[in-house]
Amino acid sequence: MPLAAALDVSHLPDYAYDWALVDVETSGLIARRDRILSIAVLTFGPDRTQTGEYSTLVNPGCDPGPVHIHGLTAERLRDAPAFEQVAGRIGALLQDRVMVAHNAQFDYDFLAHEFARARLHLPVNQRLCTLALNRRVEPPAADLSLASLAAHYGVPQTRAHDALDDTRVLAGIFRSSLSEAARLDVPLPLVPCPPRQDPRFAPKPPKSPCAYRNPGRPAPGGPLVQGMKIAVTGETATSRAELVARAVAAGLNIMSSVSRHTSALVTNDAASGSAKARRAITEGVPVLDERTFLGLLSEVRPGTPHEQQPSKKIPEATPPDAPTPSPAATAAVATVPEPRRPEPEQSAPSRPEPERPDPERPAPEGPEPRQPDPERPATRRPARPFGRRRVLVLGGTHEEASAARSRVVELGGAAAINLSASVTDVVLLPGGELDRRMNRVTSLELPVHAPGWLGDPSAEPADAPARDGATADVLPRGGVIDLPTAGRWHVSASWAQQTNCEIDVVAFVLDEDEQVSCDGDFVFYGAPESPDGATRLLCDGPTEQSVAVDLAALPPAARRIAIAAAVDGAATFGDVGAVHLTLAPGVDAPAAAQATLDAATSERTLLLAEIYRRGPRWRFRAVGQGYDHGLETLVRGYGVDVE
């Protein structure tokens, strides 16, 4: 849509704010380590009229990084001011305005760290990401990069990766995106900004990953073996730092908590009553005193390196120590057939092929999600009547709406949970005519169908244009696809706007024992990045959160990344409704796969998806397994020490 066609939204209070549009060029991608090289800020009033402009180069005091991308050499930056010299002016432009950027968390994190280094407060209370906004609007662009959106909205771009030009391009994209959001009645994904420069948000230094697999527990009186998981509690004569350093040097894996996978607990007072000592007694973990442990350190036996041990089992969706899923979850959310069991004829085409049995893997205790043949790559679904349709279901009970969305997926379409530019059809269940979105549906002249349309759908016209996201695999619960590259992947979860609860997305980096190797491998709102930076939580708005995983940067022990969501408060996922998942090979790339998980009822915690190793491959699985318990129980089940 050309910029000139942008609608005036200054009279709409939900879309009219004072804005500060920001772009930064940086020496790298990690805010806690890399520095800002240039910054531009444009300010706008509620009527989207520009009120100010400022840009400057910044001397980072370090190597400028990828000059071939940003063109900022050390010579160009030598005479530029340091960030602390311009921080006051930048802060004045940000004060009392909503910060806007493309991939806003990136720019915000860099600003937060630069202001913290300058010992100043970053005056940003809210931010808006134009990437997240366009994910809601879903324009028919090639992807959601700044260049593609500029082309779609008719905004000229002259110098990519120039902070000032990128900010001017951002201004044009923002004006048009804001108009589209108002036209579709899409709420703005405004994100409240916590004090990320506070030390408690800074990732801890990476723990040296243990290079060996866990061999289990030592035999009574037997030696220690490299890879054994060791926990320490209580006072020791040797300093804790020295004790840990010697154990790590010997090839042992020092853990911060005790689980049933712990090989031994080191303590001089087993009856101390500490949480670790109590758990060790409950789980039957061997207890060694400090003197015995130091003696054993001198004769630690060689272990098996991670890369030399083939994977012998499919990662389980259920955390090892977690309670049994709720009856509703077992019956409705996590019901997937055992391997080799035939599917019902109607849904068979939409599910992956069954996996060949692994003779080295013990038989599963219960049903597990179906996998494709490890010798064959997962394939796209065959063309179906709804191959290019994206259907929004309005009205009905939770169960009726869930069944309707499942039917849409069976027919090869995608189930929408919010109104966007990509929606092609609307199915109206009883009560749907009262949905506030119906006014917009009518004004947009979208086809509205009775429920019976899903029983006898019209075929997709052969000349129908492909819509954004039409090439993404639509996965059922338990559906699996291979990841073609071991690079960076983004798993995004979104849901309808909530008024009575908040939803938190979390991630766990798990080893072969289905346990975290350290507490830092639990990524959540209070610690949004793993110590090695390989797994990050990104908050894109009140209805969307993403987990970014750099598979190539994961430690060798990592076998699975489990991604879950939890309802904060008394509400359940039955109240929340559908959760939409997308998998993309980049923050602004088109989705490679999507799934709609909406069969939950009484569950407060939902295991959404997992990325896991299968031999030499990485795979993605849409899980959708729910639990009635809260997040704390799930966290403990994965071996995280909860205070």
For each residue, the residues with C-beta under 8 A, 3 or more apart:
1: 5 6 139 152 153 154 176 179 180
2: 5 153 154
3: 6 153 154 155 172 175 176
4: 154
5: 1 2 176 179
6: 1 3 48 175 176 178 179
7: 179 182 183
8: 11 47
9: 12 15 16 48 178 179 182
10: 16 46 47 48
11: 8 16
12: 9 15 16 182
13: 16
14: 187 188
15: 9 12 178 181 182 188
16: 9 10 11 12 13 46 47
17: 46 97 98
18: 43 44 45 46 96 97 98
19: 43 44 45 48 97 98 100 128 174
20: 41 42 43 44 93 94 97 98 99 100
21: 41 42 43 44 100 101 167 170 171 174
22: 39 40 41 94 99 100 101 107 111 167
23: 39 40 101 102 107 163 164 166 167 170
24: 36 37 38 39 107 110 111 163
25: 36 37 38 39 70 72 161 162 163
26: 29 34 35 36 37 65 70 110
27: 34 35 36 37 60 62 63 64 65 66
28: 33 34 65 66
29: 26 34 106
30: 33 34 533
31: 34 106 109 110 112 113
32: 113 202 203
33: 28 30
34: 26 27 28 29 30 31 65 110
35: 26 27 58 60 61 62 83 114
36: 24 25 26 27 39 58 60 83 110 111 114
37: 24 25 26 27 57 58 60 64 65 70 72 77
38: 24 25 55 56 57 58 70 72 162 163
39: 22 23 24 25 36 55 56 58 86 90 163
40: 22 23 53 54 55 163 164 166 167
41: 20 21 22 52 53 54 55 90 93 94 167
42: 20 21 50 52 53 167 168 171
43: 18 19 20 21 50 51 52 53 93 97
44: 18 19 20 21 48 49 50 51 171
45: 18 19 48 49 51
46: 10 16 17 18
47: 8 10 16
48: 6 9 10 19 44 45 174 175 178
49: 44 45
50: 42 43 44 53 171
51: 43 44 45
52: 41 42 43 93
53: 40 41 42 43 50
54: 40 41 89 90 93
55: 38 39 40 41 163 164 167
56: 38 39 80 81 86
57: 37 38 72 76 77 80
58: 35 36 37 38 39 77 80 81 82 83 86
59: 77 78 79 80 81 82
60: 27 35 36 37 64 77 83
61: 35 82
62: 27 35
63: 27 74
64: 27 37 60 67 70 72 73 74 77
65: 26 27 28 34 37 70
66: 27 28 69 70
67: 64 70 71 72 73
68: 71
69: 66 161
70: 25 26 37 38 64 65 66 67 161
71: 67 68 161 162
72: 25 37 38 57 64 67 76 77
73: 64 67 76 77
74: 63 64 77 78
75: 78
76: 57 72 73 80
77: 37 57 58 59 60 64 72 73 74 80
78: 59 74 75
79: 59
80: 56 57 58 59 76 77
81: 56 58 59 85 86
82: 58 59 61 85 86
83: 35 36 58 60 86 87 114 117 118
84: 87 117 118 120
85: 81 82
86: 39 56 58 81 82 83 89 90
87: 83 84 90 91 114 115 118 120
88: 91 92 120
89: 54 86 92 93
90: 39 41 54 86 87 93 94 111
91: 87 88 94 95 115 120 121 122 123
92: 88 89 95
93: 20 41 43 52 54 89 90 97
94: 20 22 41 90 91 97 99 111 122 123 124
95: 91 92 123
96: 18 123
97: 17 18 19 20 43 93 94
98: 17 18 19 20 126 127 128 190
99: 20 22 94 104 107 108 124 126 127 128 193
100: 19 20 21 22 104 127 128 129 130 170 174
101: 21 22 23 104 106 107 108 127 129 130 170
102: 23 129 130 131 146 166 170 173 588
103: 106 107 129 131 587 588
104: 99 100 101 107 108 127 128 129 130 131 132 191
105: 108 109 127 129 191 538 539 540
106: 29 31 101 103 109 110
107: 22 23 24 99 101 103 104 110 111
108: 99 101 104 105 111 112 124 127 193 196
109: 31 105 106 112 113 196
110: 24 26 31 34 36 106 107 113 114
111: 22 24 36 90 94 107 108 114 115 122 124
112: 31 108 109 115 116 122 196 197
113: 31 32 109 110 116 117 196 197
114: 35 36 83 87 110 111 117 118
115: 87 91 111 112 118 120 121 122 197
116: 112 113 119 120 122 197
117: 83 84 113 114
118: 83 84 87 114 115
119: 116
120: 84 87 88 91 115 116
121: 91 115 195 197
122: 91 94 111 112 115 116 193 195 196 197
123: 91 94 95 96
124: 94 99 108 111 127 193
125: 192 193
126: 98 99 190 191 192 193
127: 98 99 100 101 104 105 108 124 190 191 193
128: 19 98 99 100 104 132 133 188 189 190 191
129: 100 101 102 103 104 105 132 133 189 191 540 541
130: 100 101 102 104 133 134 149 170 173 174 177
131: 102 103 104 134 135 144 540 587 588
132: 104 128 129 135 136 189 540 541 544
133: 128 129 130 136 137 177 178 181 186 188 189
134: 130 131 137 138 139 141 144 149 173 177
135: 131 132 138 144 492 494 540 544
136: 132 133 181 186 189 418 420 541 544
137: 133 134 177 180 181 184 186 420 421
138: 134 135 420 421 422 468 469
139: 1 134 149 152 153 180 421 468
140: 152 421 422 465 467 468
141: 134 144 148 149 151 152 468
142: 148 151 590
143: 148 588 589 590
144: 131 134 135 141 148 149 588 589
145: 148 149 588
146: 102 149 150 157 160 166 169 170 173 588
147: 150 151 157 160
148: 141 142 143 144 145 151 152 588
149: 130 134 139 141 144 145 146 152 153 155 173 177
150: 146 147 153 155 156 157 169 172 173
151: 141 142 147 148 154 155
152: 1 139 140 141 148 149
153: 1 2 3 139 149 150 172 173 176 177
154: 1 2 3 4 151 172 176
155: 3 149 150 151 169 172 173 176
156: 150 169 172
157: 146 147 150 160 165 169
158: 165
159: 162 165
160: 146 147 157 165 166
161: 25 69 70 71 166
162: 25 38 71 159 165 166
163: 23 24 25 38 39 40 55 166 167
164: 23 40 55 167 168
165: 157 158 159 160 162 168 169
166: 23 40 102 146 160 161 162 163 169 170
167: 21 22 23 40 41 42 55 163 164 170 171
168: 42 164 165 171 172
169: 146 150 155 156 157 165 166 172 173
170: 21 23 100 101 102 130 146 166 167 173 174
171: 21 42 44 50 167 168 174 175
172: 3 150 153 154 155 156 168 169 175 176
173: 102 130 134 146 149 150 153 155 169 170 176 177
174: 19 21 48 100 130 170 171 177 178
175: 3 6 48 171 172 178 179
176: 1 3 5 6 153 154 155 172 173 179 180
177: 130 133 134 137 149 153 173 174 180 181
178: 6 9 15 48 133 174 175 181 182 188
179: 1 5 6 7 9 175 176 182 183
180: 1 137 139 176 177 183 184 186 421
181: 15 133 136 137 177 178 184 186 187 188
182: 7 9 12 15 178 179 185 186
183: 7 179 180 440
184: 137 180 181 419 420 421 440 444
185: 182 419 436 437 439 440
186: 133 136 137 180 181 182 418 419 420
187: 14 181 497 543
188: 14 15 128 133 178 181 541
189: 128 129 132 133 136 540 541 542 543 544
190: 98 126 127 128 541 542
191: 104 105 126 127 128 129 539 540 541 542
192: 125 126
193: 99 108 122 124 125 126 127 196
194: 198 201
195: 121 122 198 201
196: 108 109 112 113 122 193 201
197: 112 113 115 116 121 122 201
198: 194 195 201 202
199: 202
200: 526
201: 194 195 196 197 198 526 527 528
202: 32 198 199
203: 32 520 527 529 530 531 533
204: 207 520 531
205: 531
206: 209 520 531 532 533
207: 204 517 518 520 531
208: 248
209: 206 517 532 555 556 557
210: 227 248 251 252 253 517 557
211: 226 227 251 305 306 556
212: 215 226 227 251 253 303 304 305 306
213: 227 303 304 305 306 309 512 557
214: 227 228 229 253 261 263 511 512 513
215: 212 225 226 227 228 263 303 304
216: 228 263
217: 228 263 264 285 286
218: 222 223 224 225 228 263 264 286 296
219: 222
220: 286
221:
222: 218 219
223: 218 296 299 300 301
224: 218 228 230 250 252 263 264 296 297 299 300 301
225: 215 218 228 300 301 302 303
226: 211 212 215 250 251 252 300 301 302 303
227: 210 211 212 213 214 215 251 252 253 303 304
228: 214 215 216 217 218 224 225 252 253 263 264 303
229: 214 252 253 255 261 262 263 513 515
230: 224 247 252 253 254 255 262 263 264 265 266 293
231: 254 255 256 257 258 262 264 265 266 276 280
232: 236 240 243 244 254 265 266 267
233: 265 266 267 272 274 276 277
234: 267 268 269 272 274 277
235: 268 269
236: 232 239 240 243 266 268 290
237: 268 290
238: 242 243 290 294
239: 236 242 243
240: 232 236 243 244
241: 244 245
242: 238 239 245 246
243: 232 236 238 239 240 246 247 266 290 293 294
244: 232 240 241 247 248 254
245: 241 242 248 249
246: 242 243 249 250 294 297
247: 230 243 244 250 252 254 297
248: 208 210 244 245 251 252 254
249: 245 246
250: 224 226 246 247 297 300
251: 210 211 212 226 227 248 300 302 303
252: 210 224 226 227 228 229 230 247 248 300
253: 210 212 214 227 228 229 230 517
254: 230 231 232 244 247 248
255: 229 230 231 258 259 262 517 518 639
256: 231 518 519 641
257: 231 276 279 519 639 640 641
258: 231 255 262 265 275 276 279 280 283 285
259: 255 262 279 283 320 321 515 639
260: 283 285 320 321
261: 214 229 320 513 514 515 639
262: 229 230 231 255 258 259 265 280 283 285
263: 214 215 216 217 218 224 228 229 230 285 286
264: 217 218 224 228 230 231 285 286 287 288 293
265: 230 231 232 233 258 262 270 276 277 280 285 286 287 288
266: 230 231 232 233 236 243 287 288 289 290 293
267: 232 233 234 270 272 274 276 277 287 288 289 290
268: 234 235 236 237 289 290
269: 234 235 272 277
270: 265 267 277 280 281 287
271: 277
272: 233 234 267 269 277
273: 277 278
274: 233 234 267 277 278
275: 258 278 279 641
276: 231 233 257 258 265 267 279 280
277: 233 234 265 267 269 270 271 272 273 274 280 281 287
278: 273 274 275 281 282
279: 257 258 259 275 276 282 283 285
280: 231 258 262 265 270 276 277 283 284 285 287
281: 270 277 278 284 285
282: 278 279
283: 258 259 260 262 279 280
284: 280 281
285: 217 258 260 262 263 264 265 279 280 281
286: 217 218 220 263 264 265
287: 264 265 266 267 270 277 280
288: 264 265 266 267 292 293 296
289: 266 267 268 292 293
290: 236 237 238 243 266 267 268 293 294
291: 294 295
292: 288 289 295 296
293: 230 243 264 266 288 289 290 296 297
294: 238 243 246 290 291 297 298
295: 291 292 298
296: 218 223 224 288 292 293 299 300
297: 224 246 247 250 293 294 300
298: 294 295
299: 223 224 296
300: 223 224 225 226 250 251 252 296 297
301: 223 224 225 226
302: 225 226 251
303: 212 213 215 225 226 227 228 251
304: 212 213 215 227 308 309
305: 211 212 213 308 309 556
306: 211 212 213 309 556 557
307: 556
308: 304 305
309: 213 304 305 306 512
310: 615
311: 512 559 613 614 615
312: 358 360 361
313: 316 358 361 362
314: 355 358 361 368 371 612 614
315: 510 514 559 560 562 610 612
316: 313 320 364 368 514
317: 334 368 369 607 610 621 623 625
318: 322 325 607 625
319: 322 514 562 634 637 638
320: 259 260 261 316 513 514 515 637 638
321: 259 260 636 637 638 639
322: 318 319 627 629 633 634 637
323: 627 629 633
324: 330
325: 318 329 330 333 334 625 626 627
326: 329 330 602 603 626 627 628
327: 330 331
328: 331 332 333 600 601 602 603 626
329: 325 326 332 333 334 600 603 625 626 627 628
330: 324 325 326 327 333 334 335
331: 327 328 335
332: 328 329 335 599 600 601
333: 325 328 329 330 477 597 599 600 603 606 624 625 626
334: 317 325 329 330 477 623 624 625 626
335: 330 331 332 367 477
336: 367 368 369 370 477 478
337: 341 342 343 367 370
338: 341 364 367 368
339: 354 355 357 368 370 371
340: 354 357
341: 337 338 354
342: 337 348
343: 337 347 348 351
344: 347 348
345: 348
346: 410
347: 343 344 350 351 410 476
348: 342 343 344 345 351
349: 381 382 384
350: 347 381 409 410 412 474 476 479
351: 343 347 348 370 476 478 479
352: 370 371 372 378 479 480 481
353: 372 373 376
354: 339 340 341 370 371 372 373
355: 314 339 358 370 371 372 373 374
356: 373 374 375
357: 339 340 361
358: 312 313 314 355 361
359:
360: 312
361: 312 313 314 357 358
362: 313
363:
364: 316 338 367 368
365:
366:
367: 335 336 337 338 364
368: 314 316 317 336 338 339 364
369: 317 336 477 478 480 621 623
370: 336 337 339 351 352 354 355 478 480
371: 314 339 352 354 355 374 480 614 619
372: 352 353 354 355 376 377 378 480 482
373: 353 354 355 356 376
374: 355 356 371 614 615 617
375: 356
376: 353 372 373 379
377: 372 482
378: 352 372 473 480 481 482 619
379: 376
380: 473
381: 349 350 384 412 473 474
382: 349 412
383: 387 412
384: 349 381 387 410 411 412 413
385: 411 412 457 458 459 460
386: 389 391 408 411 412 413 457 460
387: 383 384 412 413 460 470
388: 413 424 460 464 465 466 467 470
389: 386 408 411 413 414 424 425 460
390: 413 414 415 416 422 423 424 425 467 469
391: 386 405 408 413 414 415 416 423 424 425 426 427
392: 416 417 418 419 423 425 426 427 437 441
393: 396 401 404 405 408 415 426 427 429 432
394: 426 427 428 429 432 435 437 438 441
395: 401 428 429 430 431 432 433 434 435
396: 393 400 401 404 429 430 431 432
397: 400 401
398: 401 402 574 577 598 601
399: 402 403
400: 396 397 403 404 429 430
401: 393 395 396 397 398 404 405 429 577 578 598
402: 398 399 405 406 578 598 599
403: 399 400 406 407
404: 393 396 400 401 407 408 427 429 451 454
405: 391 393 401 402 408 409 415 578 596 598
406: 402 403 409 410 415 476 599
407: 403 404 410 411 454
408: 386 389 391 393 404 405 411 413 414 415 427 454
409: 350 405 406 412 413 414 415 474 476 596
410: 346 347 350 384 406 407
411: 384 385 386 389 407 408 454 457
412: 350 381 382 383 384 385 386 387 409 474
413: 384 386 387 388 389 390 391 408 409 474
414: 389 390 391 408 409 469 472 474 594 596
415: 390 391 393 405 406 408 409 578 580 596 598
416: 390 391 392 419 420 422 423 580
417: 392 494 495 496 577 578 579 580 596 598
418: 136 186 392 494 496 543
419: 184 185 186 392 416 423 437 440 441
420: 136 137 138 184 186 416 423
421: 137 138 139 140 180 184
422: 138 140 390 416 467 468 469
423: 390 391 392 416 419 420 426 446
424: 388 389 390 391 446 447 467
425: 389 390 391 392 446 447 448 449
426: 391 392 393 394 423 441 446 447 448 449
427: 391 392 393 394 404 408 432 448 449 450 451 453 454
428: 394 395 432 433 448 449 450 451
429: 393 394 395 396 400 401 404 432 451
430: 395 396 400
431: 395 396 434 435
432: 393 394 395 396 427 428 429 435 438
433: 395 428 438
434: 395 431 438
435: 394 395 431 432 438
436: 185 439
437: 185 392 394 419 440 441
438: 394 432 433 434 435 441 442
439: 185 436 442 443
440: 183 184 185 419 437 443 444
441: 392 394 419 426 437 438 444 446 448
442: 438 439 445
443: 439 440
444: 184 440 441
445: 442
446: 423 424 425 426 441
447: 424 425 426
448: 425 426 427 428 441
449: 425 426 427 428 453 454
450: 427 428 453
451: 404 427 428 429 454 455
452: 455 456
453: 427 449 450 456 457 458
454: 404 407 408 411 427 449 451 457
455: 451 452
456: 452 453
457: 385 386 411 453 454
458: 385 453
459: 385
460: 385 386 387 388 389 464
461: 464
462:
463:
464: 388 460 461
465: 140 388
466: 388 470 471
467: 140 388 390 422 424 470
468: 138 139 140 141 422 590
469: 138 390 414 422 472 590 591 594
470: 387 388 466 467
471: 466 590
472: 414 469 582 590 591 592 593 594
473: 378 380 381 479 481 592 593 594
474: 350 381 409 412 413 414 593 594 595
475: 479 480 481 593 594 595 622
476: 347 350 351 406 409 479 595 622
477: 333 334 335 336 369 595 597 599 622 623 624
478: 336 351 369 370 621 622 623 624
479: 350 351 352 473 475 476 593 595 621 622
480: 352 369 370 371 372 378 475 619 620 621
481: 352 378 473 475 583 592 593 619 620
482: 372 377 378 617 618 619
483: 486 489 551 611 617 618 619 620
484:
485: 585
486: 483 551 552 618
487: 550 551 552 585
488: 548 549 550 551 585 586
489: 483 548 549 551 583 584 585 611 620
490: 538 546 547 548 549 582 583 584 585 586 587 589
491: 546 547 549 563 581 582 583 608 609 611 620
492: 135 540 544 545 546 581 582 584
493: 505 544 545 546 563 565 579 580 581 608
494: 135 417 418 543 544 579 580 582
495: 417 498 503 543 544 576 577 578 579 580
496: 417 418 543 576 577 578
497: 187 542 543
498: 495 501 502 503 542 543 571 576
499:
500: 569 571 575
501: 498 567 568 569 570 571 575 576
502: 498 542 567 568 569
503: 495 498 545 565 566 567 568 576
504: 524 525 545 565 566 568 631
505: 493 537 545 546 547 563 564 565 608
506: 522 523 524 537 563 564 565 566 631 635
507: 522 523 524 535 537 547 549 561 562 563 564
508: 516 521 522 523 561 562 564 638 640
509: 516 517 521 523 530 534 535 554 555 558 560 561
510: 315 513 514 515 516 521 558 559 560 561 562 638
511: 214 514 515 516 517 557 558 559
512: 213 214 309 311 557 559
513: 214 229 261 320 510
514: 261 315 316 319 320 510 511 560 638
515: 229 259 261 320 510 511 638 639
516: 508 509 510 511 519 521 522 638 639 640
517: 207 209 210 253 255 509 511 521 555 557
518: 207 255 256 521 531
519: 256 257 516 522 640 641
520: 203 204 206 207 527 530 531
521: 508 509 510 516 517 518 530 531 535
522: 506 507 508 516 519 527 635 638 640
523: 506 507 508 509 527 528 529 530 535 536 537 547
524: 504 506 507 527 528 537
525: 504 528 537 539
526: 200 201
527: 201 203 520 522 523 524
528: 201 523 524 525 536 537 538 539
529: 203 523 533 535 536 537
530: 203 509 520 521 523 533 534 535 536
531: 203 204 205 206 207 518 520 521
532: 206 209 553 554 555
533: 30 203 206 529 530 536 550 553
534: 509 530 549 550 551 553 554 555 558
535: 507 509 521 523 529 530 547 548 549 550 554 561
536: 523 528 529 530 533 547 548
537: 505 506 507 523 524 525 528 529 545 546 547
538: 105 490 528 545 546 547 548 587
539: 105 191 525 528 545
540: 105 129 131 132 135 189 191 492 544 545 546
541: 129 132 136 188 189 190 191 544
542: 189 190 191 497 498 502
543: 187 189 418 494 495 496 497 498
544: 132 135 136 189 492 493 494 495 540 541
545: 492 493 503 504 505 537 538 539 540
546: 490 491 492 493 505 537 538 540 587
547: 490 491 505 507 523 535 536 537 538 561 563
548: 488 489 490 535 536 538 587
549: 488 489 490 491 507 534 535 554 561 611
550: 487 488 533 534 535 553 554
551: 483 486 487 488 489 534 554 611 618
552: 486 487
553: 532 533 534 550
554: 509 532 534 535 549 550 551 558 561
555: 209 509 517 532 534 558
556: 209 211 305 306 307
557: 209 210 213 306 511 512 517
558: 509 510 511 534 554 555 561 613
559: 311 315 510 511 512 612 613
560: 315 509 510 514 610 611 612 613
561: 507 508 509 510 535 547 549 554 558 610 611 612
562: 315 319 507 508 510 607 610 638
563: 491 493 505 506 507 547 607 608 609 610 611
564: 505 506 507 508 605 606 607 608 631 634
565: 493 503 504 505 506 573 579 605 606 608
566: 503 504 506 604 605 606 630 631 634
567: 501 502 503 571 572 573 575 576 604 605
568: 501 502 503 504
569: 500 501 502
570: 501
571: 498 500 501 567 575 576 604
572: 567 575 576 600 601 602 603 604
573: 565 567 576 577 579 600 601 603 604 606 626
574: 398 577 600 601 602 603
575: 500 501 567 571 572
576: 495 496 498 501 503 567 571 572 573 579 600
577: 398 401 417 495 496 573 574 598
578: 401 402 405 415 417 495 496 596 597 598
579: 417 493 494 495 565 573 576 596 597 598 606 608
580: 415 416 417 493 494 495 594 595 596 597
581: 491 492 493 594 595 596 597 608 609 622
582: 472 490 491 492 494 591 593 594
583: 481 489 490 491 591 592 593 594 609 620
584: 489 490 492 587 589 590 591 592
585: 485 487 488 489 490 589 592
586: 488 490 589
587: 103 131 490 538 546 548 584
588: 102 103 131 143 144 145 146 148
589: 143 144 490 584 585 586 592
590: 142 143 468 469 471 472 584
591: 469 472 582 583 584 594
592: 472 473 481 583 584 585 589
593: 472 473 474 475 479 481 582 583 620 622
594: 414 469 472 473 474 475 580 581 582 583 591
595: 474 475 476 477 479 580 581 609 622 624
596: 405 409 414 415 417 578 579 580 581
597: 333 477 578 579 580 581 600 606 608 622 623 624
598: 398 401 402 405 415 417 577 578 579
599: 332 333 402 406 477 624
600: 328 329 332 333 572 573 574 576 597 603 606 624 626
601: 328 332 398 572 573 574
602: 326 328 572 574 628
603: 326 328 329 333 572 573 574 600 606 626 627 628
604: 566 567 571 572 573 627 628 629 630 631
605: 564 565 566 567 626 627 628 629 630 631 633 634
606: 333 564 565 566 573 579 597 600 603 624 625 626 627
607: 317 318 562 563 564 610 623 624 625 626 627 634
608: 491 493 505 563 564 565 579 581 597 622 623 624
609: 491 563 581 583 595 620 621 622 623
610: 315 317 560 561 562 563 607 620 621 623
611: 483 489 491 549 551 560 561 563 618 619 620 621
612: 314 315 559 560 561 618 619 621
613: 311 558 559 560 617 618 619
614: 311 314 371 374 617 618 619
615: 310 311 374
616:
617: 374 482 483 613 614
618: 482 483 486 551 611 612 613 614
619: 371 378 480 481 482 483 611 612 613 614
620: 480 481 483 489 491 583 593 609 610 611
621: 317 369 478 479 480 609 610 611 612
622: 475 476 477 478 479 581 593 595 597 608 609
623: 317 334 369 477 478 597 607 608 609 610
624: 333 334 477 478 595 597 599 600 606 607 608
625: 317 318 325 329 333 334 606 607
626: 325 326 328 329 333 334 573 600 603 605 606 607
627: 322 323 325 326 329 603 604 605 606 607 633 634
628: 326 329 602 603 604 605
629: 322 323 604 605 632 633 634
630: 566 604 605 633 634
631: 504 506 564 566 604 605 634 635
632: 629 635 636 642
633: 322 323 605 627 629 630 636 637
634: 319 322 564 566 605 607 627 629 630 631 637 638
635: 506 522 631 632 638 640 642
636: 321 632 633 639 640 642
637: 319 320 321 322 633 634
638: 319 320 321 508 510 514 515 516 522 562 634 635
639: 255 257 259 261 321 515 516 636
640: 257 508 516 519 522 635 636
641: 256 257 275 519
642: 632 635 636
643:
